[in-house]
Amino acid sequence: MSTEVSVKNEIYQITIPAEEVYENEMLRDSIDMIRGQQIIAESQATDEQIAELADEVTNTWWKNNKDRILDGLSD
């Protein structure tokens, strides 16, 4: 099966075999972006809540990866 694009009643329908998505980084990134946009559109979070969550994620990531990153710079 190959990728198919159709338009019915002004709605695009794209059919992509899962195997093609797994093998194609651009397709995976595009699908992830679309999913992210859907989540954002449905979110009832305020901008302030989103900013707080982003800061928390960044701080947690840095805490978990700081030593590995800094060790890599000193090599």
C-alpha positions as CSV (number, residue, x, y, z in Angstrom):
1,M,0.0,0.0,0.0
2,S,1.3,3.5,-0.8
3,T,0.4,6.9,0.5
4,E,-2.9,8.2,-0.7
5,V,-4.4,11.7,-0.6
6,S,-8.0,12.4,-1.3
7,V,-10.4,15.4,-0.9
8,K,-14.1,14.9,-0.2
9,N,-16.4,17.6,0.8
10,E,-13.5,20.0,1.3
11,I,-11.8,17.6,3.7
12,Y,-8.3,16.2,3.0
13,Q,-7.8,12.6,3.9
14,I,-4.2,11.3,3.9
15,T,-3.6,7.5,4.3
16,I,0.0,6.6,5.1
17,P,1.0,3.0,5.8
18,A,2.5,2.8,9.3
19,E,5.7,1.2,7.9
20,E,6.3,4.3,5.7
21,V,5.9,6.5,8.8
22,Y,8.4,4.4,10.8
23,E,10.9,4.6,8.1
24,N,10.6,8.3,7.3
25,E,11.7,10.8,9.9
26,M,10.0,13.7,8.1
27,L,6.7,12.0,8.2
28,R,7.1,11.1,11.9
29,D,7.9,14.7,12.7
30,S,5.0,16.0,10.7
31,I,2.6,13.6,12.4
32,D,4.0,14.6,15.8
33,M,3.5,18.3,14.9
34,I,-0.1,17.7,13.9
35,R,-0.8,15.8,17.1
36,G,0.8,18.6,19.1
37,Q,-1.4,21.2,17.4
38,Q,-4.5,19.2,18.1
39,I,-3.6,19.0,21.8
40,I,-2.9,22.7,21.9
41,A,-6.2,23.5,20.2
42,E,-8.1,21.4,22.7
43,S,-6.2,22.7,25.7
44,Q,-8.0,24.9,28.3
45,A,-4.7,25.8,29.9
46,T,-3.8,29.5,30.3
47,D,-0.6,30.9,28.8
48,E,0.7,31.3,32.4
49,Q,0.0,27.6,33.1
50,I,1.7,26.6,29.9
51,A,4.8,28.8,30.7
52,E,5.0,27.3,34.2
53,L,4.8,23.8,32.8
54,A,7.5,24.6,30.2
55,D,9.8,25.9,32.9
56,E,9.2,22.8,35.0
57,V,10.0,20.5,32.1
58,T,13.2,22.4,31.2
59,N,14.4,22.4,34.8
60,T,13.7,18.7,35.3
61,W,15.4,17.9,32.0
62,W,18.5,20.0,33.0
63,K,18.6,18.4,36.4
64,N,18.5,14.9,34.9
65,N,21.0,15.6,32.1
66,K,23.3,18.3,33.5
67,D,26.1,15.9,34.5
68,R,26.1,14.0,31.3
69,I,26.1,17.2,29.2
70,L,28.9,18.9,31.2
71,D,31.0,15.7,31.2
72,G,30.7,15.6,27.5
73,L,32.0,19.1,27.2
74,S,35.1,18.4,29.2
75,D,36.1,15.4,27.0
